[in-house]
Amino acid sequence: MLWNNRKSFLVASCLIGVAVIGGLFYFFLSRSPLSEYIKKADACAVQFAQAEEQIGCWYRVIEEAINTESIDDGMKVFSYVYENFTPFIESGCHRHAHKIGDIVYYGQYLANPDIDAIDFPQSTTACGYGFYHGFLEHLVQDNPDSAFVTDVCTTLGKKYGATMGDIQLTCYHGAGHGFMLAEIEKQEKQYWGNIPVFSKRPVELCNGLPEAREGDREECRQGIFNVIMEWGEVKNYGFSYEKEAPLAVCHGLSAGLLHACYYEAAQKFDGVAQKDLARAWRIAQAESPEHALMILNVAVAGVVQQTIADDSYAAFGKGCTTLPTGPKSGCIESIVNGLYEHGAPTEEFKRALAFCQLDYVQNDPDASEACMRAFVQRLPRFYTPDRIVGEVCPLLEGKPRETCDAFGE
């Protein structure tokens, strides 16, 4: 069994490391030029009693840090707030990062519409690249043209691809958001809520991206349906979905759109599954055997964000081991993916590694292999090769260590 002799030591070391490094980070942050922003963030929690008001206050502090200092400094304040204030954690890491992307687009890009003039720091990959979803959806909404999208995504890929492993893929996803937002400006009210009508032109734009790979086009289509699901959640533009049957919104769509629709709808799946993974698997199979594994995996990763605040991901993830071998491995991988996507910005890997070192994961060969595979494969999405090799790889042994070290070659 991987690391069996050192398992307890490594679990303890990882968890202690999270606390110590996080504590040092905030110690130095509180004594840096950003200390005034940290004080203002702390004051938001005292000045306002309602979570919504506190969150609005934190946004204003982060925006001030971005505009007065830099995007990177603003992201440091973002990380501080995310790690220290429960209302911010519980309301969604990705959603908040999305808002920061909005802020930079309207506050900086529009003042000087040159994407090369903006320095995007590595920290903007946090929270599942939510920053870029926000920034790019408005950029493409204002420029809903396939050639423009190709130019932007190629530019970002060349500039940041070596250190932000999924920047180009993320760009195409954000483009799907933007295409859909542009469409709402054109559609007559009589077609509100009509998914085939609303999605027709955006899908054509995604499918017509001249230099995109099929995976890029699928990300673009998923971006379209992500917006539809968000509209449905708040019953905007005539869209809605049944919380007890969120996957039903995809019924009647063409076969080429079902994967994208199910993928985004699955993120709203927990209301019916109630964190019961065996039940989730049964419902996914009944809905669409062809897409069942993907539906389960997306739903699991989405639920993980609800477990970050109280670190209950360990108890939730144990349900994966009750599933058959195939979905069990996918479920374990999705716990890891969820911990990366919703974990502490710039320190996401630490909770993911702690999960892989839990006894019930280590003692199940299938689960252990799946966990470490997902853990290592996810690293280039968020971290530079130097950080991976210098900080993360020394924590590993055996084949995971070899695969990890290869990122530095």
C-alpha positions as CSV (number, residue, x, y, z in Angstrom):
1,M,0.0,0.0,0.0
2,L,1.3,3.4,-1.0
3,W,3.2,5.1,1.9
4,N,1.7,2.7,4.4
5,N,4.6,3.1,6.8
6,R,4.5,6.8,6.7
7,K,0.8,7.4,6.3
8,S,-0.1,8.8,9.7
9,F,3.0,11.0,9.6
10,L,2.2,12.4,6.2
11,V,-1.4,13.1,7.1
12,A,-0.4,15.0,10.2
13,S,2.4,16.8,8.3
14,C,0.1,17.9,5.6
15,L,-2.6,19.2,7.9
16,I,0.0,20.9,10.1
17,G,1.6,22.4,7.0
18,V,-1.7,23.9,5.9
19,A,-2.1,25.6,9.3
20,V,1.5,26.7,9.6
21,I,2.0,28.0,6.1
22,G,-1.4,29.6,6.1
23,G,-0.6,31.2,9.5
24,L,2.8,32.5,8.2
25,F,1.2,33.8,5.1
26,Y,-1.4,35.8,7.0
27,F,1.3,36.9,9.6
28,F,3.4,38.5,6.9
29,L,0.3,39.7,5.0
30,S,-0.8,41.6,8.1
31,R,2.6,43.4,8.2
32,S,2.8,44.1,4.5
33,P,1.5,47.1,2.6
34,L,-1.7,45.2,2.4
35,S,-2.3,45.3,6.1
36,E,-4.8,48.2,5.7
37,Y,-6.9,46.1,3.4
38,I,-6.8,43.2,5.9
39,K,-8.0,45.5,8.6
40,K,-10.8,46.7,6.3
41,A,-11.8,43.1,5.5
42,D,-11.9,42.3,9.3
43,A,-14.0,45.4,9.8
44,C,-16.6,44.2,7.3
45,A,-17.4,41.2,9.5
46,V,-18.0,43.6,12.5
47,Q,-19.7,46.4,10.8
48,F,-22.3,44.3,9.0
49,A,-24.5,41.6,10.5
50,Q,-26.0,40.1,7.4
51,A,-23.9,37.8,5.2
52,E,-24.9,39.6,2.0
53,E,-23.8,42.9,3.3
54,Q,-20.5,41.5,4.6
55,I,-19.8,39.9,1.1
56,G,-20.5,43.2,-0.6
57,C,-18.1,44.9,1.8
58,W,-15.4,42.4,1.1
59,Y,-15.8,42.9,-2.6
60,R,-15.3,46.6,-2.2
61,V,-12.1,46.0,-0.2
62,I,-10.7,43.6,-2.8
63,E,-11.6,46.0,-5.6
64,E,-9.8,48.8,-3.8
65,A,-6.7,46.6,-3.4
66,I,-6.8,45.7,-7.1
67,N,-7.2,49.2,-8.3
68,T,-4.8,50.8,-5.9
69,E,-2.1,48.1,-5.7
70,S,-2.4,45.2,-8.3
71,I,-4.5,42.3,-9.3
72,D,-2.1,40.0,-7.4
73,D,-2.5,42.0,-4.3
74,G,-6.2,42.0,-4.7
75,M,-6.1,38.2,-5.0
76,K,-4.1,38.0,-1.8
77,V,-6.8,39.9,0.0
78,F,-9.3,37.6,-1.7
79,S,-7.5,34.6,-0.3
80,Y,-7.4,36.1,3.2
81,V,-11.2,36.7,3.2
82,Y,-11.9,33.2,1.8
83,E,-9.8,31.5,4.4
84,N,-11.1,33.5,7.4
85,F,-14.8,34.3,6.9
86,T,-17.4,31.5,6.8
87,P,-20.0,33.5,4.8
88,F,-17.5,34.0,2.0
89,I,-16.5,30.4,2.0
90,E,-20.0,29.0,2.1
91,S,-21.3,31.1,-0.7
92,G,-18.9,29.7,-3.3
93,C,-15.3,30.2,-4.2
94,H,-15.9,30.1,-7.9
95,R,-18.7,32.6,-7.8
96,H,-16.6,35.1,-5.9
97,A,-13.6,34.7,-8.2
98,H,-16.0,35.3,-11.1
99,K,-17.0,38.6,-9.5
100,I,-13.3,39.6,-9.3
101,G,-13.0,39.0,-13.0
102,D,-16.0,41.3,-13.6
103,I,-14.2,44.0,-11.5
104,V,-11.0,43.8,-13.5
105,Y,-12.8,43.8,-16.8
106,Y,-14.9,46.9,-16.1
107,G,-12.3,48.6,-13.9
108,Q,-9.1,48.0,-16.0
109,Y,-9.6,46.5,-19.4
110,L,-12.3,48.9,-20.6
111,A,-10.0,51.8,-19.6
112,N,-7.3,50.3,-21.9
113,P,-8.8,47.6,-24.1
114,D,-5.5,45.7,-24.7
115,I,-5.4,42.2,-23.1
116,D,-1.6,42.2,-23.4
117,A,-1.4,45.2,-21.2
118,I,-2.9,43.3,-18.2
119,D,-0.6,41.2,-16.1
120,F,-2.7,38.2,-14.9
121,P,-0.9,36.6,-11.9
122,Q,-0.9,32.9,-11.2
123,S,-3.3,33.4,-8.4
124,T,-6.1,34.1,-10.9
125,T,-6.3,30.4,-11.5
126,A,-7.9,30.0,-8.1
127,C,-11.4,28.7,-7.6
128,G,-11.6,26.8,-10.9
129,Y,-10.4,29.8,-13.0
130,G,-13.6,31.7,-11.9
131,F,-11.7,35.0,-12.5
132,Y,-11.4,34.2,-16.2
133,H,-15.0,33.1,-16.5
134,G,-16.0,36.5,-15.2
135,F,-13.5,38.5,-17.2
136,L,-13.9,36.7,-20.5
137,E,-17.7,36.5,-20.5
138,H,-17.9,40.2,-20.6
139,L,-15.1,40.6,-23.1
140,V,-16.8,38.2,-25.5
141,Q,-20.3,39.6,-24.7
142,D,-19.0,42.9,-26.1
143,N,-17.2,41.1,-29.0
144,P,-19.3,38.1,-29.9
145,D,-17.2,37.0,-32.8
146,S,-15.4,33.7,-33.4
147,A,-12.3,35.3,-34.9
148,F,-12.0,37.6,-32.0
149,V,-12.3,34.7,-29.5
150,T,-9.7,32.7,-31.4
151,D,-7.2,35.6,-31.2
152,V,-7.8,36.1,-27.5
153,C,-7.6,32.5,-26.5
154,T,-4.5,31.9,-28.6
155,T,-2.9,35.0,-27.0
156,L,-3.7,33.8,-23.5
157,G,-2.5,30.3,-24.4
158,K,0.8,31.4,-25.7
159,K,1.5,33.8,-22.8
160,Y,0.3,31.8,-19.9
161,G,-0.1,28.2,-21.1
162,A,3.2,27.0,-19.6
163,T,2.2,28.0,-16.0
164,M,-1.6,28.0,-16.2
165,G,-2.3,24.6,-17.7
166,D,-6.0,25.1,-18.6
167,I,-6.0,28.8,-19.6
168,Q,-6.8,28.2,-23.2
169,L,-9.6,25.7,-22.4
170,T,-10.9,28.1,-19.8
171,C,-10.9,30.9,-22.4
172,Y,-13.2,28.9,-24.7
173,H,-15.5,28.1,-21.8
174,G,-15.7,31.9,-21.0
175,A,-16.4,32.5,-24.6
176,G,-19.5,30.3,-24.4
177,H,-20.7,32.5,-21.5
178,G,-20.1,35.6,-23.6
179,F,-21.9,34.3,-26.7
180,M,-24.9,33.5,-24.5
181,L,-24.9,36.8,-22.8
182,A,-24.8,38.6,-26.2
183,E,-27.7,36.5,-27.4
184,I,-30.0,37.7,-24.6
185,E,-29.6,41.2,-25.9
186,K,-31.1,40.2,-29.3
187,Q,-33.9,37.7,-28.4
188,E,-37.5,38.8,-28.2
189,K,-39.3,38.3,-24.9
190,Q,-41.7,35.7,-26.6
191,Y,-38.7,33.3,-26.8
192,W,-37.6,33.7,-23.2
193,G,-37.1,30.3,-21.6
194,N,-36.8,28.5,-24.9
195,I,-33.4,26.7,-24.7
196,P,-33.2,25.6,-28.4
197,V,-34.0,29.1,-29.6
198,F,-31.6,30.8,-27.2
199,S,-28.7,28.4,-27.7
200,K,-28.9,28.1,-31.5
201,R,-26.7,31.0,-32.5
202,P,-24.2,30.7,-29.5
203,V,-23.8,27.0,-30.4
204,E,-23.1,27.8,-34.0
205,L,-20.4,30.3,-32.9
206,C,-18.8,27.7,-30.6
207,N,-18.9,25.0,-33.3
208,G,-17.4,27.4,-35.8
209,L,-14.4,28.4,-33.8
210,P,-11.7,28.1,-36.5
211,E,-8.7,26.9,-34.6
212,A,-10.4,25.2,-31.6
213,R,-10.1,21.5,-30.9
214,E,-13.3,19.5,-30.3
215,G,-12.5,19.7,-26.5
216,D,-12.4,23.5,-26.8
217,R,-15.7,23.6,-28.6
218,E,-17.3,21.4,-26.0
219,E,-16.0,23.7,-23.3
220,C,-17.6,26.6,-25.2
221,R,-20.9,24.7,-25.4
222,Q,-20.7,24.0,-21.7
223,G,-20.2,27.7,-21.1
224,I,-23.5,28.4,-22.9
225,F,-25.4,25.9,-20.7
226,N,-23.7,27.2,-17.6
227,V,-25.3,30.6,-18.2
228,I,-28.7,28.9,-18.8
229,M,-28.5,27.0,-15.5
230,E,-27.6,30.1,-13.6
231,W,-30.5,31.9,-15.2
232,G,-32.7,29.0,-14.3
233,E,-31.6,29.1,-10.6
234,V,-32.9,32.6,-10.2
235,K,-35.7,32.2,-12.8
236,N,-34.3,34.9,-15.1
237,Y,-35.3,35.4,-18.7
238,G,-38.0,32.8,-18.4
239,F,-35.6,30.0,-17.6
240,S,-36.2,27.6,-14.6
241,Y,-35.6,24.0,-13.6
242,E,-37.2,21.7,-11.1
243,K,-34.9,21.4,-8.1
244,E,-36.2,17.8,-7.7
245,A,-35.4,17.0,-11.3
246,P,-32.6,19.4,-12.5
247,L,-31.5,17.1,-15.3
248,A,-35.0,17.3,-17.0
249,V,-34.1,20.7,-18.4
250,C,-31.9,18.8,-21.0
251,H,-34.8,16.7,-22.3
252,G,-35.5,17.2,-26.0
253,L,-32.1,18.7,-26.9
254,S,-30.2,17.3,-29.8
255,A,-27.6,14.5,-29.1
256,G,-24.7,16.9,-29.7
257,L,-25.8,19.2,-26.9
258,L,-26.8,16.6,-24.2
259,H,-23.3,16.2,-22.8
260,A,-22.8,20.0,-22.3
261,C,-26.3,20.4,-20.8
262,Y,-26.0,17.4,-18.5
263,Y,-22.6,18.6,-17.4
264,E,-23.9,21.9,-16.3
265,A,-27.2,20.7,-14.9
266,A,-25.3,18.1,-12.8
267,Q,-23.8,20.9,-10.7
268,K,-27.4,21.5,-9.4
269,F,-27.9,17.8,-8.8
270,D,-27.4,17.6,-5.0
271,G,-30.8,18.9,-4.1
272,V,-32.3,15.7,-5.3
273,A,-29.4,13.4,-4.4
274,Q,-29.1,14.8,-0.9
275,K,-25.4,14.0,-0.6
276,D,-26.3,10.3,-0.8
277,L,-23.8,9.1,-3.4
278,A,-25.4,5.7,-3.9
279,R,-28.7,7.5,-4.6
280,A,-27.0,9.9,-6.9
281,W,-25.6,7.1,-8.9
282,R,-29.0,5.4,-9.3
283,I,-30.6,8.6,-10.4
284,A,-27.8,9.4,-12.9
285,Q,-28.1,5.9,-14.4
286,A,-31.9,6.2,-14.7
287,E,-31.6,9.6,-16.4
288,S,-29.0,8.6,-19.0
289,P,-26.8,5.5,-18.8
290,E,-24.6,7.0,-21.5
291,H,-23.9,10.1,-19.4
292,A,-24.3,8.6,-15.9
293,L,-20.7,8.5,-14.8
294,M,-20.1,12.1,-16.0
295,I,-23.2,13.3,-14.2
296,L,-22.1,11.6,-11.0
297,N,-18.6,13.0,-11.2
298,V,-19.7,16.6,-11.8
299,A,-22.3,16.4,-9.1
300,V,-19.7,15.1,-6.6
301,A,-17.1,17.8,-7.4
302,G,-19.8,20.4,-7.0
303,V,-20.9,19.2,-3.6
304,V,-17.4,19.4,-2.3
305,Q,-17.5,23.2,-2.2
306,Q,-20.2,22.8,0.5
307,T,-17.8,20.8,2.6
308,I,-14.8,23.2,2.6
309,A,-16.0,25.5,5.4
310,D,-16.2,22.7,8.0
311,D,-13.7,20.2,6.3
312,S,-16.5,17.6,6.1
313,Y,-15.2,16.4,2.8
314,A,-13.7,13.3,4.5
315,A,-17.1,12.1,5.7
316,F,-18.7,12.9,2.4
317,G,-16.1,11.2,0.4
318,K,-16.4,8.0,2.3
319,G,-19.7,7.4,0.4
320,C,-17.6,6.9,-2.7
321,T,-16.4,3.6,-1.4
322,T,-19.9,2.2,-1.3
323,L,-20.1,2.4,-5.1
324,P,-19.2,-0.2,-7.7
325,T,-15.5,-0.1,-8.9
326,G,-16.0,2.2,-12.0
327,P,-18.1,4.9,-10.4
328,K,-16.1,4.5,-7.1
329,S,-12.9,5.5,-8.8
330,G,-14.6,8.4,-10.6
331,C,-16.2,9.5,-7.4
332,I,-12.8,9.6,-5.6
333,E,-11.2,11.5,-8.4
334,S,-14.1,14.0,-8.3
335,I,-13.6,14.6,-4.6
336,V,-10.0,15.5,-5.4
337,N,-11.1,17.7,-8.3
338,G,-13.6,19.4,-6.1
339,L,-11.0,20.2,-3.5
340,Y,-8.7,21.7,-6.1
341,E,-11.6,23.7,-7.6
342,H,-12.9,25.1,-4.4
343,G,-10.0,24.9,-2.0
344,A,-8.0,27.7,-0.4
345,P,-6.6,29.9,-3.3
346,T,-3.0,29.0,-4.1
347,E,-3.0,26.2,-1.5
348,E,-5.6,23.9,-3.0
349,F,-3.4,20.8,-3.2
350,K,-3.0,20.5,0.5
351,R,-6.6,19.4,1.3
352,A,-6.5,17.2,-1.8
353,L,-3.4,15.4,-0.6
354,A,-4.8,15.1,3.0
355,F,-7.9,13.4,1.5
356,C,-5.8,10.9,-0.5
357,Q,-4.0,10.0,2.8
358,L,-7.1,9.1,4.7
359,D,-7.3,5.6,6.0
360,Y,-10.3,4.5,4.0
361,V,-8.7,5.8,0.8
362,Q,-5.3,4.2,1.5
363,N,-6.8,0.9,2.5
364,D,-8.8,0.5,-0.8
365,P,-6.3,0.0,-3.7
366,D,-8.8,1.2,-6.4
367,A,-9.6,4.3,-4.4
368,S,-6.0,5.0,-3.5
369,E,-4.8,4.7,-7.1
370,A,-7.6,6.9,-8.4
371,C,-7.0,9.5,-5.8
372,M,-3.3,9.9,-6.4
373,R,-3.8,9.9,-10.2
374,A,-6.2,12.8,-9.9
375,F,-4.1,14.6,-7.4
376,V,-1.0,14.6,-9.7
377,Q,-2.8,15.2,-12.9
378,R,-4.5,18.3,-11.5
379,L,-1.3,20.1,-10.4
380,P,-0.5,21.8,-13.8
381,R,-3.9,23.3,-13.8
382,F,-3.1,25.6,-10.9
383,Y,0.7,25.7,-10.3
384,T,3.9,26.5,-12.1
385,P,6.3,23.7,-12.9
386,D,8.8,25.2,-10.4
387,R,6.3,25.1,-7.6
388,I,5.1,21.6,-8.5
389,V,8.6,20.1,-8.5
390,G,10.0,22.2,-5.6
391,E,7.1,22.0,-3.2
392,V,4.6,19.3,-4.1
393,C,6.7,16.4,-5.6
394,P,8.9,15.9,-2.4
395,L,5.6,15.0,-0.6
396,L,5.1,12.0,-2.8
397,E,6.7,8.6,-3.3
398,G,6.7,5.9,-6.0
399,K,5.0,6.3,-9.3
400,P,3.1,9.5,-8.2
401,R,6.5,11.1,-7.4
402,E,7.9,10.1,-10.8
403,T,4.9,11.5,-12.7
404,C,5.1,14.7,-10.6
405,D,8.8,15.2,-11.2
406,A,8.2,14.9,-15.0
407,F,6.4,18.2,-14.9
408,G,9.7,19.9,-14.4
409,E,11.4,18.3,-17.5
